[in-house]
């Protein structure tokens, strides 16, 4: 596929641990011979994403995505097949042939190369003489040089075309740099100039540590104070988190993620031992960002400074609960009690810092113990938002109570747990001086109205290719499962099967791939062109069955298909004879002889079939 030999692809697969690969992005837990976790390709509250380490494949029983290591990386990181092969070959230590036919790189691969080169250039500049001003700033902020290097910090030198000149030596054209968001077109005349000049740079990296953007901090009072990369094909602001690649291990270890707002807040948290910290890149939290965190941890604590704990914090957190992030739609359940062990619950908590402090200043002034104390006293999100909602309205007036009543009812309508909602309704009703039952009824009415509207909407988070085919018939599915899992079935049945034996288009594609591929069945992944076919193959490969007597089943199926072929040939020969007789032409003696022989064979086969009933393909489901 795409110029790579099957032997090379098999070698890369054999050296990779798909559990380790997928485990970088999904919190997997062992389930028998498989590993399970929350699907990274659609939102769900019950794990349906399964990894089979023996076959090196994954499959989601929710959205039907499936494939091998190449397919996972292609889908997760939006890579083309050649780029996924190169990335996994490097990971597995498999050298790629230098004689391979060169291909035009896709947009993503070209941009990744540009960003990697730019990051190297900026990083070198920070530690050279021209970066003295940036290093001095880091020193005044207490950032350890080792932490700066771990996060890849850099410096954009003064000058209008320093990066342009440096990238020209790598044959990078200005328009490519513009597409990467690194340069801007001049407003007067032709040409481009560097976007970042005289700034300390914080590389924004994806979950695999590849640079996709930059945040630039002014060092001499320039405006804006922070200048960030624009959105590009690589970088979408609300779909990543600063420091995620560094924080993944800490999240797994502590089963918790800490969210801060600034780059330096994140760096200083890591420097003081809070390695599970990420920054939200200055945006309101989005479904994509929270979904990223949920793959790595079961609890999130959002840190806000005291100045932001009023309207700003309340507004941001309530945005988590708006219709665009509907908990029912996304399958999230936020636990007011903080009990995230219960199935389907994802604990989101809020910690407020002391007056006059952000995480950076608190850590520098009072150390890690002060931040630990704030984290330990974090409150569940719903409790915090409810408190802020009631505090922001004047409950001494009829208008204030009415507004608070409506806001609380809207909040309650988004809580999946009736137990949580009831407790919250009682608390709010006491504060509002209203009947808790009436408040709860109004909340249920709001949720009912929203649910009716959702029935006519297609979930936006389910991939459009998730269900490329309608389910196949049980008999056809069992036949393909037998072919995939039993080598004898492939040897005996593939020569006598043809496309007419299968009505399902996806299974026909698998049958064709089986015919042209001699390796293990999982190697078919590279032979299939569509996500639908790969998902179907993964579903069949990951299925566990107990084959009581596979040899007998293969023989019975072979006999069945031989009978079918003889019957088809008898019909063709009869039609040939009938056409000859209808036109008055002679019937060739060899045709009549073939018909008699076919009839004798068909009769003998029928007698065998009557003597021993034919079982269905497949075996006992495991």
ChimeraX attribute file (.defattr): number of C-alpha atoms within 10 A of each C-alpha:
attribute: neighborCount
match mode: 1-to-1
recipient: residues
	/A:1	13
	/A:2	12
	/A:3	10
	/A:4	16
	/A:5	11
	/A:6	17
	/A:7	11
	/A:8	16
	/A:9	18
	/A:10	15
	/A:11	13
	/A:12	23
	/A:13	23
	/A:14	13
	/A:15	14
	/A:16	18
	/A:17	15
	/A:18	23
	/A:19	24
	/A:20	12
	/A:21	15
	/A:22	19
	/A:23	19
	/A:24	18
	/A:25	20
	/A:26	23
	/A:27	22
	/A:28	23
	/A:29	16
	/A:30	12
	/A:31	11
	/A:32	7
	/A:33	10
	/A:34	16
	/A:35	18
	/A:36	23
	/A:37	24
	/A:38	24
	/A:39	26
	/A:40	21
	/A:41	20
	/A:42	21
	/A:43	23
	/A:44	22
	/A:45	18
	/A:46	15
	/A:47	18
	/A:48	17
	/A:49	25
	/A:50	26
	/A:51	30
	/A:52	20
	/A:53	16
	/A:54	12
	/A:55	18
	/A:56	20
	/A:57	27
	/A:58	30
	/A:59	28
	/A:60	25
	/A:61	15
	/A:62	19
	/A:63	22
	/A:64	25
	/A:65	29
	/A:66	29
	/A:67	32
	/A:68	25
	/A:69	23
	/A:70	26
	/A:71	25
	/A:72	23
	/A:73	21
	/A:74	18
	/A:75	18
	/A:76	13
	/A:77	15
	/A:78	15
	/A:79	20
	/A:80	19
	/A:81	18
	/A:82	18
	/A:83	18
	/A:84	21
	/A:85	24
	/A:86	16
	/A:87	14
	/A:88	20
	/A:89	20
	/A:90	13
	/A:91	13
	/A:92	16
	/A:93	11
	/A:94	15
	/A:95	11
	/A:96	14
	/A:97	10
	/A:98	7
	/A:99	6
	/A:100	10
	/A:101	9
	/A:102	8
	/A:103	9
	/A:104	7
	/A:105	12
	/A:106	12
	/A:107	15
	/A:108	18
	/A:109	17
	/A:110	14
	/A:111	22
	/A:112	16
	/A:113	14
	/A:114	22
	/A:115	24
	/A:116	13
	/A:117	17
	/A:118	23
	/A:119	26
	/A:120	14
	/A:121	17
	/A:122	22
	/A:123	23
	/A:124	17
	/A:125	19
	/A:126	25
	/A:127	17
	/A:128	11
	/A:129	9
	/A:130	16
	/A:131	22
	/A:132	14
	/A:133	17
	/A:134	25
	/A:135	21
	/A:136	12
	/A:137	13
	/A:138	16
	/A:139	12
	/A:140	9
	/A:141	14
	/A:142	14
	/A:143	17
	/A:144	14
	/A:145	14
	/A:146	10
	/A:147	14
	/A:148	18
	/A:149	13
	/A:150	11
	/A:151	19
	/A:152	21
	/A:153	25
	/A:154	28
	/A:155	29
	/A:156	27
	/A:157	21
	/A:158	15
	/A:159	12
	/A:160	16
	/A:161	17
	/A:162	15
	/A:163	24
	/A:164	19
	/A:165	13
	/A:166	14
	/A:167	18
	/A:168	11
	/A:169	9
	/A:170	10
	/A:171	8
	/A:172	17
	/A:173	12
	/A:174	22
	/A:175	15
	/A:176	15
	/A:177	22
	/A:178	17
	/A:179	18
	/A:180	25
	/A:181	24
	/A:182	24
	/A:183	23
	/A:184	17
	/A:185	15
	/A:186	11
	/A:187	9
	/A:188	6
	/A:189	7
	/A:190	7
	/A:191	12
	/A:192	19
	/A:193	20
	/A:194	24
	/A:195	20
	/A:196	29
	/A:197	19
	/A:198	21
	/A:199	25
	/A:200	28
	/A:201	27
	/A:202	26
	/A:203	28
	/A:204	29
	/A:205	23
	/A:206	21
	/A:207	20
	/A:208	13
	/A:209	15
	/A:210	16
	/A:211	24
	/A:212	25
	/A:213	27
	/A:214	24
	/A:215	20
	/A:216	24
	/A:217	23
	/A:218	18
	/A:219	15
	/A:220	10
	/A:221	8
	/A:222	11
	/A:223	9
	/A:224	10
	/A:225	13
	/A:226	14
	/A:227	16
	/A:228	22
	/A:229	21
	/A:230	15
	/A:231	15
	/A:232	16
	/A:233	13
	/A:234	20
	/A:235	20
	/A:236	13
	/A:237	20
	/A:238	17
	/A:239	16
	/A:240	24
	/A:241	27
	/A:242	28
	/A:243	27
	/A:244	25
	/A:245	19
	/A:246	21
	/A:247	23
	/A:248	25
	/A:249	15
	/A:250	20
	/A:251	27
	/A:252	19
	/A:253	13
	/A:254	15
	/A:255	17
	/A:256	21
	/A:257	28
	/A:258	25
	/A:259	22
	/A:260	25
	/A:261	21
	/A:262	17
	/A:263	21
	/A:264	19
	/A:265	21
	/A:266	25
	/A:267	25
	/A:268	25
	/A:269	23
	/A:270	19
	/A:271	18
	/A:272	14
	/A:273	11
	/A:274	21
	/A:275	23
	/A:276	27
	/A:277	29
	/A:278	31
	/A:279	22
	/A:280	23
	/A:281	20
	/A:282	15
	/A:283	12
	/A:284	16
	/A:285	19
	/A:286	18
	/A:287	19
	/A:288	18
	/A:289	16
	/A:290	19
	/A:291	20
	/A:292	18
	/A:293	25
	/A:294	26
	/A:295	21
	/A:296	29
	/A:297	22
	/A:298	21
	/A:299	22
	/A:300	24
	/A:301	22
	/A:302	24
	/A:303	24
	/A:304	22
	/A:305	20
	/A:306	16
	/A:307	16
	/A:308	17
	/A:309	19
	/A:310	15
	/A:311	13
	/A:312	12
	/A:313	23
	/A:314	19
	/A:315	16
	/A:316	16
	/A:317	21
	/A:318	18
	/A:319	16
	/A:320	18
	/A:321	19
	/A:322	13
	/A:323	12
	/A:324	12
	/A:325	17
	/A:326	18
	/A:327	19
	/A:328	18
	/A:329	16
	/A:330	18
	/A:331	17
	/A:332	24
	/A:333	22
	/A:334	24
	/A:335	24
	/A:336	25
	/A:337	14
	/A:338	20
	/A:339	15
	/A:340	17
	/A:341	12
	/A:342	11
	/A:343	11
	/A:344	17
	/A:345	22
	/A:346	24
	/A:347	26
	/A:348	26
	/A:349	26
	/A:350	26
	/A:351	24
	/A:352	23
	/A:353	22
	/A:354	16
	/A:355	12
	/A:356	10
	/A:357	16
	/A:358	21
	/A:359	26
	/A:360	21
	/A:361	15
	/A:362	21
	/A:363	20
	/A:364	15
	/A:365	11
	/A:366	10
	/A:367	14
	/A:368	18
	/A:369	12
	/A:370	15
	/A:371	22
	/A:372	13
	/A:373	12
	/A:374	16
	/A:375	19
	/A:376	10
	/A:377	12
	/A:378	19
	/A:379	21
	/A:380	21
	/A:381	26
	/A:382	27
	/A:383	18
	/A:384	20
	/A:385	22
	/A:386	21
	/A:387	15
	/A:388	18
	/A:389	22
	/A:390	20
	/A:391	12
	/A:392	13
	/A:393	17
	/A:394	14
	/A:395	18
	/A:396	9
	/A:397	9
	/A:398	10
	/A:399	12
	/A:400	15
	/A:401	19
	/A:402	15
	/A:403	16
	/A:404	22
	/A:405	23
	/A:406	14
	/A:407	17
	/A:408	25
	/A:409	24
	/A:410	20
	/A:411	23
	/A:412	26
	/A:413	23
	/A:414	22
	/A:415	26
	/A:416	19
	/A:417	14
	/A:418	12
	/A:419	11
	/A:420	16
	/A:421	21
	/A:422	17
	/A:423	13
	/A:424	22
	/A:425	26
	/A:426	17
	/A:427	16
	/A:428	23
	/A:429	19
	/A:430	12
	/A:431	12
	/A:432	19
	/A:433	12
	/A:434	15
	/A:435	13
	/A:436	19
	/A:437	13
	/A:438	13
	/A:439	21
	/A:440	21
	/A:441	14
	/A:442	19
	/A:443	23
	/A:444	18
	/A:445	14
	/A:446	16
	/A:447	21
	/A:448	13
	/A:449	10
	/A:450	16
	/A:451	13
	/A:452	10
	/A:453	10
	/A:454	13
	/A:455	9
	/A:456	8
	/A:457	8
	/A:458	8
	/A:459	14
	/A:460	11
	/A:461	15
	/A:462	16
	/A:463	14
	/A:464	12
	/A:465	15
	/A:466	19
	/A:467	18
	/A:468	16
	/A:469	15
	/A:470	9
	/A:471	11
	/A:472	16
	/A:473	11
	/A:474	11
	/A:475	13
	/A:476	18
	/A:477	18
	/A:478	17
	/A:479	19
	/A:480	24
	/A:481	23
	/A:482	24
	/A:483	23
	/A:484	21
	/A:485	21
	/A:486	16
	/A:487	13
	/A:488	16
	/A:489	22
	/A:490	19
	/A:491	12
	/A:492	15
	/A:493	19
	/A:494	16
	/A:495	10
	/A:496	12
	/A:497	16
	/A:498	13
	/A:499	13
	/A:500	8
	/A:501	12
	/A:502	20
	/A:503	12
	/A:504	17
	/A:505	15
	/A:506	21
	/A:507	21
	/A:508	19
	/A:509	18
	/A:510	21
	/A:511	20
	/A:512	15
	/A:513	18
	/A:514	21
	/A:515	12
	/A:516	10
	/A:517	13
	/A:518	12
	/A:519	12
	/A:520	13
	/A:521	20
	/A:522	20
	/A:523	21
	/A:524	22
	/A:525	25
	/A:526	20
	/A:527	20
	/A:528	18
	/A:529	11
	/A:530	13
	/A:531	22
	/A:532	21
	/A:533	27
	/A:534	26
	/A:535	30
	/A:536	24
	/A:537	27
	/A:538	29
	/A:539	21
	/A:540	18
	/A:541	22
	/A:542	21
	/A:543	12
	/A:544	14
	/A:545	14
	/A:546	11
	/A:547	16
	/A:548	11
	/A:549	10
	/A:550	19
	/A:551	12
	/A:552	11
	/A:553	20
	/A:554	23
	/A:555	16
	/A:556	19
	/A:557	19
	/A:558	19
	/A:559	18
	/A:560	15
	/A:561	17
	/A:562	18
	/A:563	19
	/A:564	15
	/A:565	16
	/A:566	20
	/A:567	17
	/A:568	13
	/A:569	16
	/A:570	19
	/A:571	13
	/A:572	13
	/A:573	17
	/A:574	15
	/A:575	12
	/A:576	16
	/A:577	18
	/A:578	13
	/A:579	13
	/A:580	14
	/A:581	12
	/A:582	9
	/A:583	8
	/A:584	9
	/A:585	10
	/A:586	9
	/A:587	14
	/A:588	11
	/A:589	9
	/A:590	9
	/A:591	14
	/A:592	15
	/A:593	11
	/A:594	14
	/A:595	20
	/A:596	13
	/A:597	14
	/A:598	19
	/A:599	16
	/A:600	13
	/A:601	16
	/A:602	19
	/A:603	15
	/A:604	12
	/A:605	18
	/A:606	15
	/A:607	11
	/A:608	13
	/A:609	15
	/A:610	9
	/A:611	9
	/A:612	10
	/A:613	9
	/A:614	15
	/A:615	11
	/A:616	13
	/A:617	20
	/A:618	25
	/A:619	18
	/A:620	9
	/A:621	9
	/A:622	8
